Amino acid sequence: MKAIVRVPTKITVFGEHAVVYGKPAIAVTIPRFILVTLTPRNDSKIEVHTHGVSARLSSIVLERDSNNVISQAEPADLQRIVNYIITALNLCEDLLKEEKKHGYNVEVRSELPPSIGLGTSAAVSVGVVAACFALHGEDPLKRRGDVAMTAWRTEYKVQGAASPMDTFTVTFGGLRYIEPKNFNAQEIVYRGDLPLVVGYTPRHGTTAELVAKVRSLRSRAPLILNKIMDLIGEVVEEARRTLEKRDLEELGLLMNVNHGLLSSLGVVNEVHDRIVHVLRRAGALGAKTSGAGGGGAFVALASSSEDSDRLAKLITGLEAVPVATQIWRRGFEVLEY
């Protein structure tokens, strides 16, 4: 008996950093996936195997009751993902009122490296929670709201602070307007292709460090920084209306504005600035950094699906890695249970 769950990753299109202060954001799932397999054991051990999450990481075994490590490969690489997995299992079983007696074998396969701003940790949390639901007789597809909330609580507990944007987006899938104060992820209906091109570069600094950097800046100049956050929120609202009108030219303009506002927060590095401007000169309607900053993910808007392929090839020549040229319209899927 086992449960296998496939979870998409996501790109933030509008609203980074301001979402931490209660402003809305827009994110969308992309067709790069995390695959989580959860199998019950007859003992109390948790055994984690990962593939593609880190080049140096393979497996770890620990006692569930004490979290004492029995065997491991690379503890520095493994600790973070194990924290997400253990926390997700505990919160899931708390919600379902299950006793934490038996252990699990957990296998995580990722098409993307961690910590690049594409929601990989959220996808792991959602995958573990959804698989846990399935193994305890609950259909996670009928309880997406509970899965999303439990995964968000996992992120919050591990990170110390977390927006619901990532977990809710990858749970429900598609293009989502996120209201963090209300834990609401409304679908934005967009007919036809949305030619977004997603790539990434190496990232410097963690999300927590970059959020703290902006918080420090805000404490020194609260009046100005609050206005910037308000402006980002207004860009998000206008972007939502623009998506509903399917006006790609205006959408690209708003992406450029959002990038400029993020740059004013000091989270856009020189590499991303160069890539963004090259993509714009090459015909992208808009391009911006995505996520917490310091490198990592970026996103561009092509004029057509054909043009998105051309921009993806250009990204490779910019010493960056293209990962998607289209969006994904579904959330997590249960492949087996």
C-alpha positions as CSV (number, residue, x, y, z in Angstrom):
1,M,0.0,0.0,0.0
2,K,1.4,3.4,-1.0
3,A,0.3,6.8,-2.2
4,I,1.9,8.6,-5.1
5,V,1.2,12.3,-5.6
6,R,2.4,14.6,-8.4
7,V,2.6,18.3,-7.6
8,P,3.4,21.1,-10.1
9,T,5.7,23.9,-9.2
10,K,4.9,27.6,-9.8
11,I,6.1,31.0,-10.8
12,T,5.1,34.3,-9.1
13,V,4.0,36.6,-11.9
14,F,3.2,39.7,-9.7
15,G,3.3,40.7,-6.1
16,E,6.5,39.4,-4.5
17,H,7.5,40.8,-1.1
18,A,4.3,42.9,-0.9
19,V,2.4,39.7,-0.3
20,V,4.3,39.3,3.0
21,Y,2.6,42.5,4.1
22,G,-0.9,41.4,3.1
23,K,-1.1,42.7,-0.4
24,P,-2.4,40.4,-3.2
25,A,-0.3,38.5,-5.6
26,I,-0.7,36.5,-8.8
27,A,1.0,33.2,-9.4
28,V,0.6,30.3,-11.8
29,T,1.6,26.7,-12.0
30,I,4.1,25.4,-14.5
31,P,4.7,21.9,-16.0
32,R,7.7,21.0,-13.8
33,F,6.9,18.6,-11.1
34,I,7.6,17.1,-7.7
35,L,6.7,13.4,-7.2
36,V,6.1,12.2,-3.7
37,T,5.7,8.6,-2.8
38,L,4.6,7.7,0.7
39,T,4.6,4.1,2.0
40,P,3.7,3.0,5.6
41,R,6.2,1.0,7.6
42,N,5.7,-1.6,10.3
43,D,8.1,0.3,12.6
44,S,8.5,3.9,13.8
45,K,11.3,4.9,11.5
46,I,11.1,7.6,8.8
47,E,13.2,6.8,5.8
48,V,13.6,9.6,3.2
49,H,15.0,9.1,-0.3
50,T,15.4,12.0,-2.7
51,H,16.2,12.2,-6.3
52,G,17.1,15.5,-8.0
53,V,16.5,17.6,-4.9
54,S,20.2,18.0,-4.3
55,A,23.3,16.6,-6.1
56,R,24.8,15.5,-2.8
57,L,21.7,14.2,-1.1
58,S,20.4,10.6,-1.2
59,S,18.8,9.2,1.9
60,I,18.3,9.5,5.7
61,V,16.7,7.2,8.3
62,L,15.5,8.5,11.7
63,E,13.4,7.4,14.6
64,R,10.1,9.2,14.4
65,D,9.5,9.6,18.2
66,S,12.9,11.1,18.9
67,N,14.1,12.4,15.5
68,N,17.4,10.7,16.2
69,V,19.2,10.1,13.0
70,I,20.1,6.4,12.4
71,S,21.9,6.8,9.1
72,Q,22.3,9.6,6.6
73,A,24.1,10.8,3.5
74,E,24.6,14.6,3.7
75,P,23.0,16.1,6.8
76,A,23.5,19.7,5.8
77,D,21.6,19.1,2.5
78,L,19.0,16.8,4.0
79,Q,17.9,18.6,7.2
80,R,15.7,21.2,5.5
81,I,13.6,18.8,3.4
82,V,13.3,16.3,6.3
83,N,11.9,19.2,8.4
84,Y,9.2,19.8,5.8
85,I,8.4,16.1,5.6
86,I,8.2,15.4,9.3
87,T,6.2,18.5,10.0
88,A,3.8,17.8,7.2
89,L,3.2,14.2,8.4
90,N,2.7,15.4,12.0
91,L,0.2,18.2,11.1
92,C,-1.7,15.8,8.7
93,E,-2.1,13.2,11.4
94,D,-3.1,15.8,14.0
95,L,-5.8,17.0,11.6
96,L,-7.0,13.5,10.9
97,K,-6.7,12.6,14.6
98,E,-4.4,9.7,13.8
99,E,-1.9,8.4,16.4
100,K,1.7,8.8,15.3
101,K,2.8,5.2,15.8
102,H,4.1,3.9,12.6
103,G,6.8,5.2,10.3
104,Y,6.9,5.8,6.6
105,N,9.2,5.5,3.6
106,V,9.2,8.8,1.8
107,E,10.5,9.2,-1.7
108,V,10.8,12.7,-3.3
109,R,11.7,13.2,-7.0
110,S,12.2,16.7,-8.3
111,E,12.7,18.1,-11.7
112,L,14.1,21.3,-10.2
113,P,16.8,22.2,-7.7
114,P,15.6,23.7,-4.4
115,S,15.6,27.3,-3.3
116,I,15.2,29.0,-6.7
117,G,11.8,30.6,-6.2
118,L,9.7,28.1,-8.0
119,G,7.8,26.7,-5.0
120,T,9.6,23.4,-4.6
121,S,9.3,23.3,-0.8
122,A,5.6,24.1,-1.1
123,A,5.2,21.3,-3.6
124,V,7.0,18.8,-1.3
125,S,4.7,19.9,1.6
126,V,1.6,19.6,-0.5
127,G,2.7,16.2,-1.8
128,V,3.4,14.7,1.6
129,V,0.1,16.0,3.1
130,A,-2.0,14.8,0.1
131,A,-0.3,11.4,0.2
132,C,-0.9,11.2,4.0
133,F,-4.6,12.0,3.5
134,A,-4.9,9.2,0.9
135,L,-3.2,6.6,3.1
136,H,-5.6,7.4,6.0
137,G,-8.7,6.9,3.8
138,E,-9.4,10.6,3.0
139,D,-9.7,11.7,-0.7
140,P,-7.3,14.6,-0.9
141,L,-8.8,15.8,-4.2
142,K,-12.1,16.4,-2.3
143,R,-10.2,18.2,0.5
144,R,-7.9,20.5,-1.4
145,G,-8.6,23.3,1.0
146,D,-7.5,21.3,4.0
147,V,-4.4,20.1,2.1
148,A,-3.5,23.6,1.1
149,M,-4.0,24.9,4.7
150,T,-2.0,22.0,6.3
151,A,0.8,22.5,3.8
152,W,0.9,26.3,4.5
153,R,1.0,25.5,8.3
154,T,4.0,23.2,7.5
155,E,5.8,26.0,5.7
156,Y,5.0,28.5,8.4
157,K,6.3,26.2,11.2
158,V,9.5,25.3,9.4
159,Q,10.3,28.8,8.0
160,G,8.9,30.9,10.9
161,A,6.9,32.9,8.4
162,A,5.2,32.0,5.1
163,S,2.6,33.4,2.7
164,P,-0.1,31.0,1.5
165,M,0.7,31.9,-2.1
166,D,2.9,28.9,-3.0
167,T,1.0,26.1,-1.2
168,F,-2.4,27.3,-2.4
169,T,-1.2,27.8,-6.0
170,V,0.3,24.4,-6.4
171,T,-2.7,22.7,-4.6
172,F,-5.4,24.2,-6.8
173,G,-3.3,24.9,-9.9
174,G,-3.7,27.3,-12.8
175,L,-3.5,31.1,-12.7
176,R,-4.4,32.3,-9.2
177,Y,-5.1,35.6,-7.5
178,I,-3.9,35.3,-3.9
179,E,-5.4,37.2,-1.0
180,P,-3.1,36.3,1.8
181,K,-5.2,37.8,4.6
182,N,-8.2,35.7,3.7
183,F,-6.3,32.6,2.6
184,N,-8.1,32.9,-0.7
185,A,-6.7,31.7,-4.1
186,Q,-9.2,32.7,-6.7
187,E,-8.8,31.3,-10.2
188,I,-8.2,33.9,-12.9
189,V,-9.9,32.6,-16.0
190,Y,-7.6,33.1,-19.0
191,R,-8.7,31.6,-22.3
192,G,-6.0,30.5,-24.7
193,D,-2.3,30.3,-24.4
194,L,-0.4,32.5,-21.9
195,P,3.1,32.5,-23.4
196,L,5.2,32.9,-20.2
197,V,8.8,31.9,-20.3
198,V,10.4,30.8,-17.0
199,G,14.0,30.4,-16.2
200,Y,16.4,30.6,-13.3
201,T,20.0,31.4,-12.3
202,P,21.9,30.5,-9.2
203,R,20.5,32.2,-6.1
204,H,22.4,34.0,-3.4
205,G,20.6,34.3,0.0
206,T,17.6,32.5,1.4
207,T,14.0,33.7,1.2
208,A,14.2,34.4,5.0
209,E,17.3,36.5,4.5
210,L,15.8,38.5,1.6
211,V,12.5,39.1,3.4
212,A,14.5,40.3,6.4
213,K,16.5,42.6,4.2
214,V,13.3,44.3,3.0
215,R,11.9,44.4,6.5
216,S,15.1,46.2,7.7
217,L,14.8,48.7,4.8
218,R,11.1,49.2,5.6
219,S,12.0,50.0,9.3
220,R,14.5,52.7,8.1
221,A,12.1,54.3,5.7
222,P,8.6,53.2,6.5
223,L,6.7,55.9,4.7
224,I,8.4,55.3,1.3
225,L,8.5,51.5,1.7
226,N,4.8,51.3,2.6
227,K,4.0,53.3,-0.6
228,I,6.1,50.9,-2.7
229,M,4.2,48.0,-1.2
230,D,0.9,49.8,-1.9
231,L,2.1,50.4,-5.5
232,I,3.0,46.7,-6.0
233,G,-0.5,45.8,-4.7
234,E,-2.0,48.2,-7.3
235,V,0.0,46.6,-10.0
236,V,-1.4,43.2,-9.0
237,E,-5.0,44.5,-9.2
238,E,-4.4,46.1,-12.6
239,A,-2.7,42.9,-13.8
240,R,-5.7,40.9,-12.8
241,R,-8.0,43.1,-14.9
242,T,-5.5,43.0,-17.7
243,L,-5.4,39.2,-17.7
244,E,-9.2,39.1,-17.8
245,K,-9.1,41.4,-20.9
246,R,-6.3,39.3,-22.4
247,D,-4.2,42.4,-23.2
248,L,-0.7,41.0,-23.5
249,E,0.9,44.4,-24.3
250,E,-0.4,46.0,-21.1
251,L,0.5,42.9,-19.1
252,G,4.1,43.1,-20.2
253,L,4.2,46.7,-19.3
254,L,3.0,45.9,-15.8
255,M,5.6,43.1,-15.4
256,N,8.3,45.7,-16.2
257,V,6.9,48.1,-13.6
258,N,6.8,45.3,-11.0
259,H,10.4,44.5,-11.8
260,G,11.4,48.2,-11.2
261,L,9.6,48.2,-7.9
262,L,11.4,45.1,-6.8
263,S,14.6,46.6,-7.8
264,S,13.9,49.6,-5.6
265,L,13.6,47.1,-2.7
266,G,17.2,46.0,-3.4
267,V,16.3,42.4,-4.1
268,V,17.2,42.3,-7.9
269,N,20.8,41.3,-8.6
270,E,22.9,42.5,-11.5
271,V,22.6,39.1,-13.3
272,H,18.8,39.3,-13.4
273,D,18.8,42.9,-14.4
274,R,21.0,42.1,-17.4
275,I,18.9,39.1,-18.4
276,V,15.6,41.0,-18.1
277,H,16.9,43.8,-20.3
278,V,18.3,41.4,-22.9
279,L,14.9,39.6,-23.1
280,R,13.0,42.9,-23.5
281,R,15.4,44.0,-26.3
282,A,14.9,40.6,-27.9
283,G,11.1,41.1,-28.1
284,A,9.7,40.0,-24.8
285,L,6.6,42.1,-24.0
286,G,7.7,42.2,-20.4
287,A,10.3,40.5,-18.1
288,K,10.9,40.5,-14.4
289,T,12.6,38.8,-11.5
290,S,10.4,36.4,-9.6
291,G,10.3,35.2,-6.0
292,A,12.3,36.6,-3.2
293,G,15.2,37.8,-5.3
294,G,18.9,37.5,-5.1
295,G,18.9,35.5,-8.4
296,G,16.8,32.4,-8.7
297,A,13.7,32.5,-10.9
298,F,12.7,35.1,-13.5
299,V,9.8,35.2,-16.0
300,A,9.2,36.9,-19.4
301,L,6.1,37.3,-21.5
302,A,6.4,36.4,-25.1
303,S,4.2,37.7,-27.9
304,S,3.2,34.2,-28.9
305,S,3.8,30.5,-28.2
306,E,6.3,30.3,-31.1
307,D,8.2,33.4,-29.7
308,S,8.4,31.8,-26.3
309,D,10.5,29.0,-27.7
310,R,12.9,31.5,-29.3
311,L,13.2,33.3,-26.0
312,A,13.9,30.1,-24.1
313,K,16.8,29.4,-26.5
314,L,18.1,32.9,-25.8
315,I,18.0,32.2,-22.1
316,T,20.4,29.3,-22.5
317,G,22.9,31.7,-24.0
318,L,22.6,34.0,-21.1
319,E,24.0,31.4,-18.7
320,A,20.6,30.7,-17.2
321,V,18.4,27.7,-17.3
322,P,15.0,27.8,-19.1
323,V,12.4,25.5,-17.4
324,A,9.0,26.3,-18.9
325,T,7.5,28.0,-22.0
326,Q,3.8,27.5,-21.0
327,I,1.6,27.4,-18.0
328,W,0.0,24.4,-16.3
329,R,-3.7,24.5,-15.4
330,R,-4.0,21.8,-12.8
331,G,-3.0,21.4,-9.2
332,F,-1.7,18.2,-7.5
333,E,-2.8,14.8,-8.8
334,V,-3.0,11.5,-7.0
335,L,-1.4,8.9,-9.3
336,E,-1.8,5.9,-7.0
337,Y,-3.3,5.0,-3.6
